[in-house]
Amino acid sequence: MAVLRRLLLALAVWLGVATLTFGLMYLIPADPAQTLAGAQADPETVAAIRTQLGLDDPLGAQYLRYLGNALRGDFGHSYVTGEPVLPTLLARFPATLQLAVGALVVYLLLGVGFGVVGGVKPRSLGDRMGRLVAVGGVSVPTFWLGLVLLYLFAYKAPILPLGGYGSPLHLILPALTLGVGGAAYYARLLRTTLLEAMGSDYVRTARAKGLPEGRIVARHAMPNAALPALTLFGLDFAHLLGGAVLTESIFAWPGIGSNAMQAIANLDVPTIMGTVLFSATVIVLFNLVIDLAYGFADPRLKGV
């Protein structure tokens, strides 16, 4: 029952996003038929395109058609290229996923590393460095950090590519830009939860039994301290996809984020709506997996 309840909740969230996206598209100050026909098109041509697109149908009929098409994976055709939206997104998604994985590596190396050091050895040099990185990471805007990294490592000391896609070197600067902010949150969260776990009764009992400190941290403290971070991991996947819009644009990364920016600039409504729904689908499914994994990791939550 708990799994079914989570599945129904995930479906409800997706339907809510789809409905909100459909409603917001009607607030865009542009006529899709006029955009598709061109600025010089005569009124008869625009009217014919409106009829062809079904824009003269009642709003309820348009919504049901849109929802039915979306459930079948039909997000329409781009007004700019004329290509189906979903294949374009599927072709670009591996680049966005690669960037997200690169950012997660930064999360783990910096966030988990500094968080564990701060939780196990508070007030040490490593802890002070971690807190400094955490404060800087949460304070610096993503786009500003990206521009600074470009200036330092691609222009001033050109050891990394200025932008583009194709080799592991192209991934370093975008992954750092996208990952530093999240790593700061991980470091702060894990430090707090690990400090609490290290002061708990079961850790004191393990020490009284003479267990090595490394085993105490790995087997007793970390599994409990990491549960909140596991939840944050699922939520951060949404942050990575959303934050990738700016990062991909700065570094000319050919993912769905930069494609969305181009679609917004061109008022390409099907591509905008398709990108939102595609991202929502990925995020909802990923969070569902994390939610189920959380239940298995903590037996107290299996029936929740």
Order of alpha helices (4+ residues) and beta strands (2+ residues): alpha-alpha-alpha-alpha-alpha-alpha-alpha-alpha-alpha-alpha-alpha-alpha-alpha
